[in-house]
Structures are given as C-alpha cells and as structure tokens.
Amino acid sequence: MNFINPTKGLLDLDKMFDDIIEFIKDDKNSRYKLMIGTDSQPGKVICFVSAVIIYREGKGARYYYRKFQHKKIPSLRQRIFMEANYSIELANLLSSRFENMGKTDFNIEIHLDVGENGMTKDIIKEVVGMVTGCGFDAQVKPDSYGASKVADKYTKSM
C-alpha cells in the first residue's frame, strides 16, 4: 500500500507511519488529531482516494493520500459505504501501529463524504453508526474536510 505526500513523494505504509511519528516528535507539547477520509469519483471505473492527515492543532498539518480504482458500483449508497469501509480499514491499520508503540490514547477521526444537504443526507445515521461502532469518531460535512476537501482534490485525475 503506497501513499503520496506532496513534499516527500511516494511512501509505503511503514514510511508514512514513520513520517507521522517524526512529525509528532518534532513538537511533543502540541495536541494532534489523525484524520482519515476517502472520496470517490465515478467514471468508466470508480476512482477512490484515501487521505491521511496528521494535524498539529493550531500549527499546521501534513497529509498523505493513495489512489486506487474499483469497477463500477451500482449505487451512490454502496459507494459511500465503500468509502467509509476503506477509511475504517486504514484507521485500523494505523491504530494497531499506535497501540504497538504503547500509544493507546491516540484519537482517530473518520471523515465521511456525507452531509445534511444533497443526496447523502438519508444515510448519515447509518454511515456514522458504522464508524462509531468500529470505535472511531465520525465527522460529516462541513467538518469532514479529510474526505470532502483533501481526498476529493485527488479524485479528479486518474
């Protein structure tokens, strides 16, 4: 699983995690949030982008993303649930790495590309329930910028 950081280029999962740890170690007195969001863009195939953002509260952030394709998906509902599932899988991977380091208090947010306006308003409760049921905090639009801004930016080109 490879990720791209706009500054550092292509990183595998291990290198991305190491970079996140270095970012945190650079300022141990700050508070951090790890946000994960996935967005998709339909076309001949579906372009998915998962973004990982480490935010140093009030002092900036660093982000990574990965792009991948999937065959056509029949409904928007299915696509939204797949986006959430990809984010949860990635959150589980990173969460277990933090736990292996003894850092069990690290809070991970899943940013969902759903909101009160538009076609996704009818499935907010279900998707948020899926995320919180897996033990992660869920954010929806307009607060889900990991999916609706960062990941979305990279779905447009494949």
Phi and psi in radians as a Rosetta constraint file:
Dihedral C 1 N 2 CA 2 C 2 CIRCULARHARMONIC -1.921 0.35
Dihedral N 2 CA 2 C 2 N 3 CIRCULARHARMONIC 2.567 0.35
Dihedral C 2 N 3 CA 3 C 3 CIRCULARHARMONIC -2.197 0.35
Dihedral N 3 CA 3 C 3 N 4 CIRCULARHARMONIC 2.771 0.35
Dihedral C 3 N 4 CA 4 C 4 CIRCULARHARMONIC -2.055 0.35
Dihedral N 4 CA 4 C 4 N 5 CIRCULARHARMONIC 2.318 0.35
Dihedral C 4 N 5 CA 5 C 5 CIRCULARHARMONIC -1.960 0.35
Dihedral N 5 CA 5 C 5 N 6 CIRCULARHARMONIC 2.270 0.35
Dihedral C 5 N 6 CA 6 C 6 CIRCULARHARMONIC -0.972 0.35
Dihedral N 6 CA 6 C 6 N 7 CIRCULARHARMONIC -0.486 0.35
Dihedral C 6 N 7 CA 7 C 7 CIRCULARHARMONIC -1.620 0.35
Dihedral N 7 CA 7 C 7 N 8 CIRCULARHARMONIC -0.757 0.35
Dihedral C 7 N 8 CA 8 C 8 CIRCULARHARMONIC -1.684 0.35
Dihedral N 8 CA 8 C 8 N 9 CIRCULARHARMONIC -0.159 0.35
Dihedral C 8 N 9 CA 9 C 9 CIRCULARHARMONIC 1.428 0.35
Dihedral N 9 CA 9 C 9 N 10 CIRCULARHARMONIC -2.563 0.35
Dihedral C 9 N 10 CA 10 C 10 CIRCULARHARMONIC -1.337 0.35
Dihedral N 10 CA 10 C 10 N 11 CIRCULARHARMONIC 2.237 0.35
Dihedral C 10 N 11 CA 11 C 11 CIRCULARHARMONIC -2.347 0.35
Dihedral N 11 CA 11 C 11 N 12 CIRCULARHARMONIC 2.411 0.35
Dihedral C 11 N 12 CA 12 C 12 CIRCULARHARMONIC -1.383 0.35
Dihedral N 12 CA 12 C 12 N 13 CIRCULARHARMONIC 3.071 0.35
Dihedral C 12 N 13 CA 13 C 13 CIRCULARHARMONIC -1.009 0.35
Dihedral N 13 CA 13 C 13 N 14 CIRCULARHARMONIC -0.739 0.35
Dihedral C 13 N 14 CA 14 C 14 CIRCULARHARMONIC -1.087 0.35
Dihedral N 14 CA 14 C 14 N 15 CIRCULARHARMONIC -0.800 0.35
Dihedral C 14 N 15 CA 15 C 15 CIRCULARHARMONIC -1.182 0.35
Dihedral N 15 CA 15 C 15 N 16 CIRCULARHARMONIC -0.643 0.35
Dihedral C 15 N 16 CA 16 C 16 CIRCULARHARMONIC -1.101 0.35
Dihedral N 16 CA 16 C 16 N 17 CIRCULARHARMONIC -0.796 0.35
Dihedral C 16 N 17 CA 17 C 17 CIRCULARHARMONIC -1.090 0.35
Dihedral N 17 CA 17 C 17 N 18 CIRCULARHARMONIC -0.755 0.35
Dihedral C 17 N 18 CA 18 C 18 CIRCULARHARMONIC -1.041 0.35
Dihedral N 18 CA 18 C 18 N 19 CIRCULARHARMONIC -0.687 0.35
Dihedral C 18 N 19 CA 19 C 19 CIRCULARHARMONIC -1.162 0.35
Dihedral N 19 CA 19 C 19 N 20 CIRCULARHARMONIC -0.671 0.35
Dihedral C 19 N 20 CA 20 C 20 CIRCULARHARMONIC -1.089 0.35
Dihedral N 20 CA 20 C 20 N 21 CIRCULARHARMONIC -0.785 0.35
Dihedral C 20 N 21 CA 21 C 21 CIRCULARHARMONIC -1.085 0.35
Dihedral N 21 CA 21 C 21 N 22 CIRCULARHARMONIC -0.744 0.35
Dihedral C 21 N 22 CA 22 C 22 CIRCULARHARMONIC -1.089 0.35
Dihedral N 22 CA 22 C 22 N 23 CIRCULARHARMONIC -0.712 0.35
Dihedral C 22 N 23 CA 23 C 23 CIRCULARHARMONIC -1.047 0.35
Dihedral N 23 CA 23 C 23 N 24 CIRCULARHARMONIC -0.726 0.35
Dihedral C 23 N 24 CA 24 C 24 CIRCULARHARMONIC -1.203 0.35
Dihedral N 24 CA 24 C 24 N 25 CIRCULARHARMONIC -0.738 0.35
Dihedral C 24 N 25 CA 25 C 25 CIRCULARHARMONIC -1.150 0.35
Dihedral N 25 CA 25 C 25 N 26 CIRCULARHARMONIC -0.465 0.35
Dihedral C 25 N 26 CA 26 C 26 CIRCULARHARMONIC -1.076 0.35
Dihedral N 26 CA 26 C 26 N 27 CIRCULARHARMONIC -0.456 0.35
Dihedral C 26 N 27 CA 27 C 27 CIRCULARHARMONIC -2.575 0.35
Dihedral N 27 CA 27 C 27 N 28 CIRCULARHARMONIC 1.456 0.35
Dihedral C 27 N 28 CA 28 C 28 CIRCULARHARMONIC -1.210 0.35
Dihedral N 28 CA 28 C 28 N 29 CIRCULARHARMONIC -0.318 0.35
Dihedral C 28 N 29 CA 29 C 29 CIRCULARHARMONIC -1.466 0.35
Dihedral N 29 CA 29 C 29 N 30 CIRCULARHARMONIC -0.213 0.35
Dihedral C 29 N 30 CA 30 C 30 CIRCULARHARMONIC -1.453 0.35
Dihedral N 30 CA 30 C 30 N 31 CIRCULARHARMONIC 2.887 0.35
Dihedral C 30 N 31 CA 31 C 31 CIRCULARHARMONIC -1.756 0.35
Dihedral N 31 CA 31 C 31 N 32 CIRCULARHARMONIC 2.568 0.35
Dihedral C 31 N 32 CA 32 C 32 CIRCULARHARMONIC -2.253 0.35
Dihedral N 32 CA 32 C 32 N 33 CIRCULARHARMONIC 2.639 0.35
Dihedral C 32 N 33 CA 33 C 33 CIRCULARHARMONIC -2.233 0.35
Dihedral N 33 CA 33 C 33 N 34 CIRCULARHARMONIC 2.425 0.35
Dihedral C 33 N 34 CA 34 C 34 CIRCULARHARMONIC -1.918 0.35
Dihedral N 34 CA 34 C 34 N 35 CIRCULARHARMONIC 2.125 0.35
Dihedral C 34 N 35 CA 35 C 35 CIRCULARHARMONIC -2.084 0.35
Dihedral N 35 CA 35 C 35 N 36 CIRCULARHARMONIC 2.406 0.35
Dihedral C 35 N 36 CA 36 C 36 CIRCULARHARMONIC -2.274 0.35
Dihedral N 36 CA 36 C 36 N 37 CIRCULARHARMONIC 2.265 0.35
Dihedral C 36 N 37 CA 37 C 37 CIRCULARHARMONIC -2.504 0.35
Dihedral N 37 CA 37 C 37 N 38 CIRCULARHARMONIC 2.573 0.35
Dihedral C 37 N 38 CA 38 C 38 CIRCULARHARMONIC -2.212 0.35
Dihedral N 38 CA 38 C 38 N 39 CIRCULARHARMONIC 2.424 0.35
Dihedral C 38 N 39 CA 39 C 39 CIRCULARHARMONIC -2.268 0.35
Dihedral N 39 CA 39 C 39 N 40 CIRCULARHARMONIC 2.858 0.35
Dihedral C 39 N 40 CA 40 C 40 CIRCULARHARMONIC -2.483 0.35
Dihedral N 40 CA 40 C 40 N 41 CIRCULARHARMONIC 2.735 0.35
Dihedral C 40 N 41 CA 41 C 41 CIRCULARHARMONIC -2.321 0.35
Dihedral N 41 CA 41 C 41 N 42 CIRCULARHARMONIC 2.080 0.35
Dihedral C 41 N 42 CA 42 C 42 CIRCULARHARMONIC -1.286 0.35
Dihedral N 42 CA 42 C 42 N 43 CIRCULARHARMONIC 2.651 0.35
Dihedral C 42 N 43 CA 43 C 43 CIRCULARHARMONIC -2.983 0.35
Dihedral N 43 CA 43 C 43 N 44 CIRCULARHARMONIC -2.573 0.35
Dihedral C 43 N 44 CA 44 C 44 CIRCULARHARMONIC -1.054 0.35
Dihedral N 44 CA 44 C 44 N 45 CIRCULARHARMONIC -0.632 0.35
Dihedral C 44 N 45 CA 45 C 45 CIRCULARHARMONIC -2.228 0.35
Dihedral N 45 CA 45 C 45 N 46 CIRCULARHARMONIC 2.906 0.35
Dihedral C 45 N 46 CA 46 C 46 CIRCULARHARMONIC -1.590 0.35
Dihedral N 46 CA 46 C 46 N 47 CIRCULARHARMONIC 2.216 0.35
Dihedral C 46 N 47 CA 47 C 47 CIRCULARHARMONIC -1.656 0.35
Dihedral N 47 CA 47 C 47 N 48 CIRCULARHARMONIC 2.036 0.35
Dihedral C 47 N 48 CA 48 C 48 CIRCULARHARMONIC -1.809 0.35
Dihedral N 48 CA 48 C 48 N 49 CIRCULARHARMONIC 2.501 0.35
Dihedral C 48 N 49 CA 49 C 49 CIRCULARHARMONIC -2.343 0.35
Dihedral N 49 CA 49 C 49 N 50 CIRCULARHARMONIC 2.189 0.35
Dihedral C 49 N 50 CA 50 C 50 CIRCULARHARMONIC -1.866 0.35
Dihedral N 50 CA 50 C 50 N 51 CIRCULARHARMONIC 2.306 0.35
Dihedral C 50 N 51 CA 51 C 51 CIRCULARHARMONIC -2.014 0.35
Dihedral N 51 CA 51 C 51 N 52 CIRCULARHARMONIC 2.461 0.35
Dihedral C 51 N 52 CA 52 C 52 CIRCULARHARMONIC -2.096 0.35
Dihedral N 52 CA 52 C 52 N 53 CIRCULARHARMONIC 2.147 0.35
Dihedral C 52 N 53 CA 53 C 53 CIRCULARHARMONIC -2.147 0.35
Dihedral N 53 CA 53 C 53 N 54 CIRCULARHARMONIC 2.190 0.35
Dihedral C 53 N 54 CA 54 C 54 CIRCULARHARMONIC -1.827 0.35
Dihedral N 54 CA 54 C 54 N 55 CIRCULARHARMONIC 2.045 0.35
Dihedral C 54 N 55 CA 55 C 55 CIRCULARHARMONIC -1.913 0.35
Dihedral N 55 CA 55 C 55 N 56 CIRCULARHARMONIC 2.105 0.35
Dihedral C 55 N 56 CA 56 C 56 CIRCULARHARMONIC -1.579 0.35
Dihedral N 56 CA 56 C 56 N 57 CIRCULARHARMONIC 1.842 0.35
Dihedral C 56 N 57 CA 57 C 57 CIRCULARHARMONIC -0.916 0.35
Dihedral N 57 CA 57 C 57 N 58 CIRCULARHARMONIC 2.106 0.35
Dihedral C 57 N 58 CA 58 C 58 CIRCULARHARMONIC 1.361 0.35
Dihedral N 58 CA 58 C 58 N 59 CIRCULARHARMONIC 0.023 0.35
Dihedral C 58 N 59 CA 59 C 59 CIRCULARHARMONIC -2.370 0.35
Dihedral N 59 CA 59 C 59 N 60 CIRCULARHARMONIC 0.305 0.35
Dihedral C 59 N 60 CA 60 C 60 CIRCULARHARMONIC 1.838 0.35
Dihedral N 60 CA 60 C 60 N 61 CIRCULARHARMONIC -3.134 0.35
Dihedral C 60 N 61 CA 61 C 61 CIRCULARHARMONIC -2.628 0.35
Dihedral N 61 CA 61 C 61 N 62 CIRCULARHARMONIC 2.950 0.35
Dihedral C 61 N 62 CA 62 C 62 CIRCULARHARMONIC -2.350 0.35
Dihedral N 62 CA 62 C 62 N 63 CIRCULARHARMONIC 2.476 0.35
Dihedral C 62 N 63 CA 63 C 63 CIRCULARHARMONIC -2.374 0.35
Dihedral N 63 CA 63 C 63 N 64 CIRCULARHARMONIC 2.811 0.35
Dihedral C 63 N 64 CA 64 C 64 CIRCULARHARMONIC -2.438 0.35
Dihedral N 64 CA 64 C 64 N 65 CIRCULARHARMONIC 2.648 0.35
Dihedral C 64 N 65 CA 65 C 65 CIRCULARHARMONIC -2.550 0.35
Dihedral N 65 CA 65 C 65 N 66 CIRCULARHARMONIC 2.746 0.35
Dihedral C 65 N 66 CA 66 C 66 CIRCULARHARMONIC -2.340 0.35
Dihedral N 66 CA 66 C 66 N 67 CIRCULARHARMONIC 2.460 0.35
Dihedral C 66 N 67 CA 67 C 67 CIRCULARHARMONIC -1.964 0.35
Dihedral N 67 CA 67 C 67 N 68 CIRCULARHARMONIC 2.485 0.35
Dihedral C 67 N 68 CA 68 C 68 CIRCULARHARMONIC -2.723 0.35
Dihedral N 68 CA 68 C 68 N 69 CIRCULARHARMONIC 2.826 0.35
Dihedral C 68 N 69 CA 69 C 69 CIRCULARHARMONIC -1.983 0.35
Dihedral N 69 CA 69 C 69 N 70 CIRCULARHARMONIC 2.755 0.35
Dihedral C 69 N 70 CA 70 C 70 CIRCULARHARMONIC -2.530 0.35
Dihedral N 70 CA 70 C 70 N 71 CIRCULARHARMONIC 2.638 0.35
Dihedral C 70 N 71 CA 71 C 71 CIRCULARHARMONIC -1.090 0.35
Dihedral N 71 CA 71 C 71 N 72 CIRCULARHARMONIC 2.920 0.35
Dihedral C 71 N 72 CA 72 C 72 CIRCULARHARMONIC -0.880 0.35
Dihedral N 72 CA 72 C 72 N 73 CIRCULARHARMONIC 2.493 0.35
Dihedral C 72 N 73 CA 73 C 73 CIRCULARHARMONIC -2.058 0.35
Dihedral N 73 CA 73 C 73 N 74 CIRCULARHARMONIC 2.263 0.35
Dihedral C 73 N 74 CA 74 C 74 CIRCULARHARMONIC -1.077 0.35
Dihedral N 74 CA 74 C 74 N 75 CIRCULARHARMONIC -0.537 0.35
Dihedral C 74 N 75 CA 75 C 75 CIRCULARHARMONIC -2.406 0.35
Dihedral N 75 CA 75 C 75 N 76 CIRCULARHARMONIC 2.724 0.35
Dihedral C 75 N 76 CA 76 C 76 CIRCULARHARMONIC -1.063 0.35
Dihedral N 76 CA 76 C 76 N 77 CIRCULARHARMONIC -0.713 0.35
Dihedral C 76 N 77 CA 77 C 77 CIRCULARHARMONIC -0.976 0.35
Dihedral N 77 CA 77 C 77 N 78 CIRCULARHARMONIC -0.851 0.35
Dihedral C 77 N 78 CA 78 C 78 CIRCULARHARMONIC -1.072 0.35
Dihedral N 78 CA 78 C 78 N 79 CIRCULARHARMONIC -0.729 0.35
Dihedral C 78 N 79 CA 79 C 79 CIRCULARHARMONIC -1.102 0.35
Dihedral N 79 CA 79 C 79 N 80 CIRCULARHARMONIC -0.733 0.35
Dihedral C 79 N 80 CA 80 C 80 CIRCULARHARMONIC -1.111 0.35
Dihedral N 80 CA 80 C 80 N 81 CIRCULARHARMONIC -0.736 0.35
Dihedral C 80 N 81 CA 81 C 81 CIRCULARHARMONIC -1.169 0.35
Dihedral N 81 CA 81 C 81 N 82 CIRCULARHARMONIC -0.596 0.35
Dihedral C 81 N 82 CA 82 C 82 CIRCULARHARMONIC -1.168 0.35
Dihedral N 82 CA 82 C 82 N 83 CIRCULARHARMONIC -0.738 0.35
Dihedral C 82 N 83 CA 83 C 83 CIRCULARHARMONIC -0.984 0.35
Dihedral N 83 CA 83 C 83 N 84 CIRCULARHARMONIC -0.844 0.35
Dihedral C 83 N 84 CA 84 C 84 CIRCULARHARMONIC -1.081 0.35
Dihedral N 84 CA 84 C 84 N 85 CIRCULARHARMONIC -0.728 0.35
Dihedral C 84 N 85 CA 85 C 85 CIRCULARHARMONIC -1.116 0.35
Dihedral N 85 CA 85 C 85 N 86 CIRCULARHARMONIC -0.742 0.35
Dihedral C 85 N 86 CA 86 C 86 CIRCULARHARMONIC -1.067 0.35
Dihedral N 86 CA 86 C 86 N 87 CIRCULARHARMONIC -0.702 0.35
Dihedral C 86 N 87 CA 87 C 87 CIRCULARHARMONIC -1.154 0.35
Dihedral N 87 CA 87 C 87 N 88 CIRCULARHARMONIC -0.727 0.35
Dihedral C 87 N 88 CA 88 C 88 CIRCULARHARMONIC -1.118 0.35
Dihedral N 88 CA 88 C 88 N 89 CIRCULARHARMONIC -0.755 0.35
Dihedral C 88 N 89 CA 89 C 89 CIRCULARHARMONIC -1.032 0.35
Dihedral N 89 CA 89 C 89 N 90 CIRCULARHARMONIC -0.774 0.35
Dihedral C 89 N 90 CA 90 C 90 CIRCULARHARMONIC -1.162 0.35
Dihedral N 90 CA 90 C 90 N 91 CIRCULARHARMONIC -0.713 0.35
Dihedral C 90 N 91 CA 91 C 91 CIRCULARHARMONIC -1.082 0.35
Dihedral N 91 CA 91 C 91 N 92 CIRCULARHARMONIC -0.705 0.35
Dihedral C 91 N 92 CA 92 C 92 CIRCULARHARMONIC -1.108 0.35
Dihedral N 92 CA 92 C 92 N 93 CIRCULARHARMONIC -0.736 0.35
Dihedral C 92 N 93 CA 93 C 93 CIRCULARHARMONIC -1.043 0.35
Dihedral N 93 CA 93 C 93 N 94 CIRCULARHARMONIC -0.862 0.35
Dihedral C 93 N 94 CA 94 C 94 CIRCULARHARMONIC -1.220 0.35
Dihedral N 94 CA 94 C 94 N 95 CIRCULARHARMONIC -0.669 0.35
Dihedral C 94 N 95 CA 95 C 95 CIRCULARHARMONIC -1.068 0.35
Dihedral N 95 CA 95 C 95 N 96 CIRCULARHARMONIC -0.748 0.35
Dihedral C 95 N 96 CA 96 C 96 CIRCULARHARMONIC -1.161 0.35
Dihedral N 96 CA 96 C 96 N 97 CIRCULARHARMONIC -0.572 0.35
Dihedral C 96 N 97 CA 97 C 97 CIRCULARHARMONIC -1.166 0.35
Dihedral N 97 CA 97 C 97 N 98 CIRCULARHARMONIC -0.713 0.35
Dihedral C 97 N 98 CA 98 C 98 CIRCULARHARMONIC -1.118 0.35
Dihedral N 98 CA 98 C 98 N 99 CIRCULARHARMONIC -0.735 0.35
Dihedral C 98 N 99 CA 99 C 99 CIRCULARHARMONIC -1.085 0.35
Dihedral N 99 CA 99 C 99 N 100 CIRCULARHARMONIC -0.695 0.35
Dihedral C 99 N 100 CA 100 C 100 CIRCULARHARMONIC -1.084 0.35
Dihedral N 100 CA 100 C 100 N 101 CIRCULARHARMONIC -0.449 0.35
Dihedral C 100 N 101 CA 101 C 101 CIRCULARHARMONIC -1.519 0.35
Dihedral N 101 CA 101 C 101 N 102 CIRCULARHARMONIC -0.048 0.35
Dihedral C 101 N 102 CA 102 C 102 CIRCULARHARMONIC 1.521 0.35
Dihedral N 102 CA 102 C 102 N 103 CIRCULARHARMONIC 0.141 0.35
Dihedral C 102 N 103 CA 103 C 103 CIRCULARHARMONIC -1.721 0.35
Dihedral N 103 CA 103 C 103 N 104 CIRCULARHARMONIC 1.584 0.35
Dihedral C 103 N 104 CA 104 C 104 CIRCULARHARMONIC -1.725 0.35
Dihedral N 104 CA 104 C 104 N 105 CIRCULARHARMONIC -0.095 0.35
Dihedral C 104 N 105 CA 105 C 105 CIRCULARHARMONIC -1.728 0.35
Dihedral N 105 CA 105 C 105 N 106 CIRCULARHARMONIC 0.202 0.35
Dihedral C 105 N 106 CA 106 C 106 CIRCULARHARMONIC -1.380 0.35
Dihedral N 106 CA 106 C 106 N 107 CIRCULARHARMONIC 2.104 0.35
Dihedral C 106 N 107 CA 107 C 107 CIRCULARHARMONIC -1.575 0.35
Dihedral N 107 CA 107 C 107 N 108 CIRCULARHARMONIC 2.225 0.35
Dihedral C 107 N 108 CA 108 C 108 CIRCULARHARMONIC -1.960 0.35
Dihedral N 108 CA 108 C 108 N 109 CIRCULARHARMONIC 2.271 0.35
Dihedral C 108 N 109 CA 109 C 109 CIRCULARHARMONIC -1.811 0.35
Dihedral N 109 CA 109 C 109 N 110 CIRCULARHARMONIC 2.417 0.35
Dihedral C 109 N 110 CA 110 C 110 CIRCULARHARMONIC -1.800 0.35
Dihedral N 110 CA 110 C 110 N 111 CIRCULARHARMONIC 2.140 0.35
Dihedral C 110 N 111 CA 111 C 111 CIRCULARHARMONIC -1.703 0.35
Dihedral N 111 CA 111 C 111 N 112 CIRCULARHARMONIC 2.113 0.35
Dihedral C 111 N 112 CA 112 C 112 CIRCULARHARMONIC -1.826 0.35
Dihedral N 112 CA 112 C 112 N 113 CIRCULARHARMONIC 2.460 0.35
Dihedral C 112 N 113 CA 113 C 113 CIRCULARHARMONIC -1.541 0.35
Dihedral N 113 CA 113 C 113 N 114 CIRCULARHARMONIC 0.973 0.35
Dihedral C 113 N 114 CA 114 C 114 CIRCULARHARMONIC -2.322 0.35
Dihedral N 114 CA 114 C 114 N 115 CIRCULARHARMONIC 2.686 0.35
Dihedral C 114 N 115 CA 115 C 115 CIRCULARHARMONIC -2.764 0.35
Dihedral N 115 CA 115 C 115 N 116 CIRCULARHARMONIC 2.997 0.35
Dihedral C 115 N 116 CA 116 C 116 CIRCULARHARMONIC -1.193 0.35
Dihedral N 116 CA 116 C 116 N 117 CIRCULARHARMONIC -0.346 0.35
Dihedral C 116 N 117 CA 117 C 117 CIRCULARHARMONIC -1.855 0.35
Dihedral N 117 CA 117 C 117 N 118 CIRCULARHARMONIC 2.541 0.35
Dihedral C 117 N 118 CA 118 C 118 CIRCULARHARMONIC 1.675 0.35
Dihedral N 118 CA 118 C 118 N 119 CIRCULARHARMONIC -2.970 0.35
Dihedral C 118 N 119 CA 119 C 119 CIRCULARHARMONIC -1.302 0.35
Dihedral N 119 CA 119 C 119 N 120 CIRCULARHARMONIC -0.196 0.35
Dihedral C 119 N 120 CA 120 C 120 CIRCULARHARMONIC -1.679 0.35
Dihedral N 120 CA 120 C 120 N 121 CIRCULARHARMONIC -0.021 0.35
Dihedral C 120 N 121 CA 121 C 121 CIRCULARHARMONIC -1.084 0.35
Dihedral N 121 CA 121 C 121 N 122 CIRCULARHARMONIC -0.474 0.35
Dihedral C 121 N 122 CA 122 C 122 CIRCULARHARMONIC -1.345 0.35
Dihedral N 122 CA 122 C 122 N 123 CIRCULARHARMONIC -0.233 0.35
Dihedral C 122 N 123 CA 123 C 123 CIRCULARHARMONIC -2.010 0.35
Dihedral N 123 CA 123 C 123 N 124 CIRCULARHARMONIC 0.150 0.35
Dihedral C 123 N 124 CA 124 C 124 CIRCULARHARMONIC -0.980 0.35
Dihedral N 124 CA 124 C 124 N 125 CIRCULARHARMONIC -0.901 0.35
Dihedral C 124 N 125 CA 125 C 125 CIRCULARHARMONIC -1.024 0.35
Dihedral N 125 CA 125 C 125 N 126 CIRCULARHARMONIC -0.719 0.35
Dihedral C 125 N 126 CA 126 C 126 CIRCULARHARMONIC -1.156 0.35
Dihedral N 126 CA 126 C 126 N 127 CIRCULARHARMONIC -0.802 0.35
Dihedral C 126 N 127 CA 127 C 127 CIRCULARHARMONIC -1.228 0.35
Dihedral N 127 CA 127 C 127 N 128 CIRCULARHARMONIC -0.726 0.35
Dihedral C 127 N 128 CA 128 C 128 CIRCULARHARMONIC -1.092 0.35
Dihedral N 128 CA 128 C 128 N 129 CIRCULARHARMONIC -0.721 0.35
Dihedral C 128 N 129 CA 129 C 129 CIRCULARHARMONIC -1.071 0.35
Dihedral N 129 CA 129 C 129 N 130 CIRCULARHARMONIC -0.671 0.35
Dihedral C 129 N 130 CA 130 C 130 CIRCULARHARMONIC -1.071 0.35
Dihedral N 130 CA 130 C 130 N 131 CIRCULARHARMONIC -0.787 0.35
Dihedral C 130 N 131 CA 131 C 131 CIRCULARHARMONIC -1.193 0.35
Dihedral N 131 CA 131 C 131 N 132 CIRCULARHARMONIC -0.861 0.35
Dihedral C 131 N 132 CA 132 C 132 CIRCULARHARMONIC -1.182 0.35
Dihedral N 132 CA 132 C 132 N 133 CIRCULARHARMONIC -0.544 0.35
Dihedral C 132 N 133 CA 133 C 133 CIRCULARHARMONIC -1.130 0.35
Dihedral N 133 CA 133 C 133 N 134 CIRCULARHARMONIC -0.404 0.35
Dihedral C 133 N 134 CA 134 C 134 CIRCULARHARMONIC -1.574 0.35
Dihedral N 134 CA 134 C 134 N 135 CIRCULARHARMONIC 0.000 0.35
Dihedral C 134 N 135 CA 135 C 135 CIRCULARHARMONIC 1.634 0.35
Dihedral N 135 CA 135 C 135 N 136 CIRCULARHARMONIC 0.265 0.35
Dihedral C 135 N 136 CA 136 C 136 CIRCULARHARMONIC -2.012 0.35
Dihedral N 136 CA 136 C 136 N 137 CIRCULARHARMONIC 2.704 0.35
Dihedral C 136 N 137 CA 137 C 137 CIRCULARHARMONIC -1.354 0.35
Dihedral N 137 CA 137 C 137 N 138 CIRCULARHARMONIC 2.544 0.35
Dihedral C 137 N 138 CA 138 C 138 CIRCULARHARMONIC -2.039 0.35
Dihedral N 138 CA 138 C 138 N 139 CIRCULARHARMONIC 2.408 0.35
Dihedral C 138 N 139 CA 139 C 139 CIRCULARHARMONIC -2.116 0.35
Dihedral N 139 CA 139 C 139 N 140 CIRCULARHARMONIC 2.425 0.35
Dihedral C 139 N 140 CA 140 C 140 CIRCULARHARMONIC -2.067 0.35
Dihedral N 140 CA 140 C 140 N 141 CIRCULARHARMONIC 2.946 0.35
Dihedral C 140 N 141 CA 141 C 141 CIRCULARHARMONIC -1.007 0.35
Dihedral N 141 CA 141 C 141 N 142 CIRCULARHARMONIC 2.430 0.35
Dihedral C 141 N 142 CA 142 C 142 CIRCULARHARMONIC -1.581 0.35
Dihedral N 142 CA 142 C 142 N 143 CIRCULARHARMONIC 0.057 0.35
Dihedral C 142 N 143 CA 143 C 143 CIRCULARHARMONIC -1.596 0.35
Dihedral N 143 CA 143 C 143 N 144 CIRCULARHARMONIC 0.071 0.35
Dihedral C 143 N 144 CA 144 C 144 CIRCULARHARMONIC -1.760 0.35
Dihedral N 144 CA 144 C 144 N 145 CIRCULARHARMONIC 0.866 0.35
Dihedral C 144 N 145 CA 145 C 145 CIRCULARHARMONIC -1.103 0.35
Dihedral N 145 CA 145 C 145 N 146 CIRCULARHARMONIC -0.357 0.35
Dihedral C 145 N 146 CA 146 C 146 CIRCULARHARMONIC -1.048 0.35
Dihedral N 146 CA 146 C 146 N 147 CIRCULARHARMONIC -0.664 0.35
Dihedral C 146 N 147 CA 147 C 147 CIRCULARHARMONIC -1.606 0.35
Dihedral N 147 CA 147 C 147 N 148 CIRCULARHARMONIC -0.838 0.35
Dihedral C 147 N 148 CA 148 C 148 CIRCULARHARMONIC -1.390 0.35
Dihedral N 148 CA 148 C 148 N 149 CIRCULARHARMONIC -0.252 0.35
Dihedral C 148 N 149 CA 149 C 149 CIRCULARHARMONIC -2.085 0.35
Dihedral N 149 CA 149 C 149 N 150 CIRCULARHARMONIC -1.052 0.35
Dihedral C 149 N 150 CA 150 C 150 CIRCULARHARMONIC -1.179 0.35
Dihedral N 150 CA 150 C 150 N 151 CIRCULARHARMONIC -1.013 0.35
Dihedral C 150 N 151 CA 151 C 151 CIRCULARHARMONIC -1.107 0.35
Dihedral N 151 CA 151 C 151 N 152 CIRCULARHARMONIC -0.739 0.35
Dihedral C 151 N 152 CA 152 C 152 CIRCULARHARMONIC -0.977 0.35
Dihedral N 152 CA 152 C 152 N 153 CIRCULARHARMONIC -0.667 0.35
Dihedral C 152 N 153 CA 153 C 153 CIRCULARHARMONIC -0.980 0.35
Dihedral N 153 CA 153 C 153 N 154 CIRCULARHARMONIC -0.605 0.35
Dihedral C 153 N 154 CA 154 C 154 CIRCULARHARMONIC -1.705 0.35
Dihedral N 154 CA 154 C 154 N 155 CIRCULARHARMONIC -0.031 0.35
Dihedral C 154 N 155 CA 155 C 155 CIRCULARHARMONIC -1.394 0.35
Dihedral N 155 CA 155 C 155 N 156 CIRCULARHARMONIC -0.284 0.35
Dihedral C 155 N 156 CA 156 C 156 CIRCULARHARMONIC -1.319 0.35
Dihedral N 156 CA 156 C 156 N 157 CIRCULARHARMONIC -0.349 0.35
Dihedral C 156 N 157 CA 157 C 157 CIRCULARHARMONIC -2.195 0.35
Dihedral N 157 CA 157 C 157 N 158 CIRCULARHARMONIC 2.257 0.35
